[in-house]
């Protein structure tokens, strides 16, 4: 089943220390672009989360929002960087002596110095929190994927109907094109008769001119190629869920090319009218597939 790039998904997970809520929103885009909104405490998880999302989604612009609510304070280790504190004290002593400044660093002010104290979550607690975050993200991606598949199913029905209408129009063009040589001959005979009513026609020369004109307006190759592109589009729609948007986009460009060539080569009024319908359907298909993964 094909999938849309548009969708929304939400998931949550919790453990003894933290609760996560994750929302994923997606819209169409030529490539994969992922934007995160993360709490500062887990900003270092972004690369890991990016890789996690990229395994499930191939194309689209995704906004991933993560909310974190601790249920209890995690186990932490407090480390004092004695080297930094020593350097601060040395610099403060030299500054006071050089400029005759009063005052001294207290314990409270020393602990407040940038980089003097470092808080680290125990590795076991950090790994457990990452697993909980992955669980919430996986549930959000599952919900997002279900929404994309549902939208993709509706789009597939519409695309199949449009491809069917295009195939029917192509059969009409083929039927009309079958009588093109006879029509050209009759038209040429009538025109020559009007121009030179009293001059006898050279049937051999007339047949040669008719064959030449018929060759210039022959659309057999274009019909064959267009039919192959339509068949290829149906095959892609029946794919096993792998991304098909870019492949369909290429086929639609080729459909448009063949349709335009048929319209420019044929002088048959009925074919020209059908070509206009075909071009309209090709454009509608092109608009639809812009939202396919």
C-alpha positions in Angstrom: 0.0 0.0 0.0 1.2 3.5 -0.8 1.6 6.1 1.9 1.0 9.8 2.1 3.6 12.2 3.5 0.9 14.0 5.5 -0.1 12.7 8.9 -0.1 13.0 12.6 0.9 10.6 15.3 1.2 10.6 19.1 2.7 8.3 21.6 3.7 8.2 25.3 5.7 6.0 27.6 6.8 6.2 31.3 8.9 4.4 33.9 9.6 5.0 37.5 11.6 8.2 36.9 10.2 10.0 33.8 7.2 10.2 31.5 7.5 11.1 27.8 4.9 12.4 25.3 5.9 12.5 21.6 4.0 14.1 18.7 4.9 13.7 15.0 3.5 15.8 12.3 4.4 15.4 8.6 3.8 17.3 5.4 5.0 16.8 1.8 8.6 17.6 0.9 11.0 16.5 -1.8 13.5 15.0 0.7 13.5 14.0 4.3 13.7 16.9 6.7 13.3 16.4 10.5 12.9 19.2 13.0 12.9 18.5 16.7 11.6 20.4 19.7 13.3 18.8 22.7 13.7 19.7 26.3 17.1 21.0 27.1 17.8 18.1 29.4 17.7 15.6 26.5 19.1 17.8 23.7 22.1 15.4 23.5 19.6 12.6 22.3 18.8 14.5 19.1 21.2 12.6 16.7 20.0 9.3 18.1 16.3 10.2 17.7 17.0 11.5 14.1 18.4 8.1 13.1 15.5 6.4 14.8 13.0 8.4 12.8 14.9 8.0 9.5 14.5 4.2 9.7 10.7 4.6 9.5 10.2 7.6 7.2 11.9 8.2 3.8 10.4 11.5 2.6 8.6 14.5 4.0 9.1 17.4 6.4 8.5 16.1 10.0 8.1 18.1 13.2 8.8 16.0 16.2 7.8 17.5 19.6 8.9 15.8 22.8 7.5 16.6 26.3 9.3 15.3 29.4 7.9 15.1 32.8 10.1 13.6 35.6 8.2 11.6 38.2 11.1 11.7 40.6 14.6 13.2 40.5 17.0 10.9 38.7 20.1 9.5 40.5 22.9 11.9 39.9 26.6 12.3 40.7 27.9 15.6 41.9 31.5 16.3 40.9 33.5 19.4 42.0 36.2 20.4 39.5 38.9 21.3 41.9 41.3 22.4 39.2 38.9 25.0 37.9 38.1 26.3 41.5 41.9 26.5 42.2 42.5 28.5 39.1 39.6 30.9 40.0 41.0 31.4 43.5 44.5 32.0 42.2 43.2 34.6 39.7 41.0 36.3 42.3 44.0 36.5 44.7 46.3 38.1 42.1 43.5 40.5 41.0 42.9 41.6 44.6 46.7 42.1 45.3 47.3 44.0 42.0 44.4 46.4 42.3 44.2 46.6 46.2 40.6 45.2 46.1 38.8 44.2 49.3 36.8 41.0 49.7 37.2 37.3 49.3 35.6 34.3 47.6 33.2 32.4 49.9 32.2 28.8 49.6 28.8 29.7 48.1 30.4 32.0 45.5 33.1 29.4 44.7 30.4 26.7 44.1 28.5 29.1 41.8 31.5 29.6 39.5 30.9 28.4 35.9 32.2 24.8 35.5 33.0 24.4 39.2 30.3 21.9 39.8 29.0 19.3 37.4 25.8 17.2 37.8 25.8 13.9 35.9 22.9 11.4 35.7 24.1 7.9 36.5 24.7 5.9 33.3 22.1 3.3 34.2 19.4 5.9 34.7 20.3 7.6 31.5 20.1 4.4 29.5 16.7 3.6 31.1 15.4 7.1 30.2 16.6 6.7 26.6 14.7 3.4 26.3 11.5 5.1 27.6 11.9 7.9 25.1 12.4 5.4 22.3 9.2 3.6 23.3 7.2 6.8 23.2 8.7 7.7 19.8 8.0 4.3 18.4 4.3 4.6 19.4 4.1 8.0 17.9 5.6 6.8 14.6 3.2 3.8 14.5 0.3 6.2 14.9 1.8 8.5 12.3 2.4 5.6 9.9 -1.2 4.4 10.3 -2.5 7.9 9.4 -0.2 8.0 6.3 -1.4 4.6 5.2 -5.0 5.6 5.5 -4.5 8.7 3.5 -2.4 6.8 1.0 -5.2 4.3 0.5 -7.7 7.0 -0.4 -5.2 8.5 -2.8 -4.6 5.2 -4.4 -8.3 4.7 -5.1 -8.4 8.1 -6.8 -5.2 7.5 -8.8 -6.4 4.1 -10.0 -9.7 5.7 -11.2 -7.8 8.4 -13.1 -5.4 5.9 -14.7 -8.5 3.9 -15.8 -10.0 7.0 -17.4 -6.7 7.7 -19.2 -6.5 4.2 -20.5 -10.0 4.5 -21.9 -9.1 7.8 -23.6 -6.0 6.1 -25.0 -8.2 3.4 -26.5 -10.4 6.1 -28.2 -7.3 7.7 -29.6 -6.0 4.4 -30.9 -9.4 3.7 -32.6 -9.5 7.2 -34.2 -5.8 6.9 -35.3 -6.5 3.6 -37.1 -8.6 5.5 -39.8 -6.1 8.3 -40.2 -4.5 7.3 -43.5 -7.9 6.9 -45.2 -9.1 10.2 -43.8 -5.9 12.0 -45.0 -6.3 10.5 -48.5 -10.0 11.6 -48.7 -9.1 15.1 -47.4 -6.2 15.4 -49.9 -8.4 14.2 -52.8 -11.1 16.7 -52.0 -8.6 19.6 -51.7 -6.9 18.8 -55.0 -10.3 18.5 -56.7 -11.3 21.9 -55.4 -8.0 23.5 -56.6 -7.9 21.8 -60.0 -11.4 20.7 -61.0 -10.6 20.0 -64.6 -7.2 18.4 -64.1 -7.2 14.6 -63.8 -5.6 13.2 -60.6 -2.5 11.0 -60.6 -3.6 8.3 -58.2 0.0 7.1 -57.6 1.2 10.6 -56.8 -1.9 11.0 -54.5 -1.1 7.8 -52.7 2.5 8.9 -52.2 1.6 12.2 -50.7 -1.0 10.6 -48.5 1.5 8.1 -47.2 4.0 10.8 -46.5 1.5 12.9 -44.5 0.3 9.8 -42.7 3.9 9.0 -41.7 4.4 12.4 -40.3 1.3 12.2 -38.2 1.7 8.6 -37.1 1.2 8.3 -33.3 1.7 4.6 -32.9 4.9 4.9 -30.9 3.5 7.5 -28.6 0.4 5.4 -27.9 2.6 2.3 -27.1 4.9 4.3 -24.8 2.0 6.1 -23.0 0.3 2.7 -22.5 3.5 1.4 -21.0 3.8 4.4 -18.6 0.2 3.8 -17.5 0.9 0.1 -16.8 4.1 1.1 -14.9 2.1 3.5 -12.7 -0.4 0.7 -11.9 2.5 -1.6 -11.0 4.0 1.0 -8.6 0.6 1.5 -6.9 0.6 -2.2 -6.2 4.1 -2.1 -4.6 4.8 -3.6 -1.2 4.8 -0.3 0.7 8.2 1.0 -0.5 8.3 4.7 -1.4 6.9 5.3 -4.9 6.5 9.1 -5.1 9.6 9.9 -7.0 9.1 7.0 -9.5 5.6 8.1 -10.2 6.6 11.7 -10.6 9.0 10.5 -13.4 6.3 8.5 -15.1 3.9 11.4 -15.0 6.5 13.6 -16.7 6.8 11.0 -19.5 3.0 10.7 -19.7 2.8 14.4 -20.2 5.5 14.3 -22.9 3.8 11.6 -24.9 0.4 13.3 -24.6 1.8 16.5 -25.9 3.4 14.8 -28.8 0.2 13.0 -29.7 -1.6 16.4 -29.7 1.0 18.1 -31.9 1.2 15.3 -34.5 -2.4 14.5 -34.9 -4.8 16.6 -37.1 -7.9 14.6 -36.1 -10.4 16.8 -34.2 -11.7 13.9 -32.1 -8.1 13.0 -31.1 -7.4 16.6 -30.2 -10.4 16.7 -27.9 -9.4 13.5 -26.2 -5.8 14.8 -25.8 -7.2 17.8 -23.8 -8.9 15.4 -21.4 -5.8 13.4 -21.1 -3.6 16.4 -20.3 -6.1 17.4 -17.6 -6.0 14.0 -16.0 -2.2 13.9 -16.2 -2.0 17.2 -14.3 -4.5 16.0 -11.6 -2.4 12.8 -11.2 0.8 15.0 -10.9 -0.8 17.1 -8.2 -1.8 14.0 -6.2 1.5 12.2 -6.3 3.3 15.3 -4.9 2.0 14.1 -1.5 3.1 10.5 -1.8 6.2 9.2 0.0 
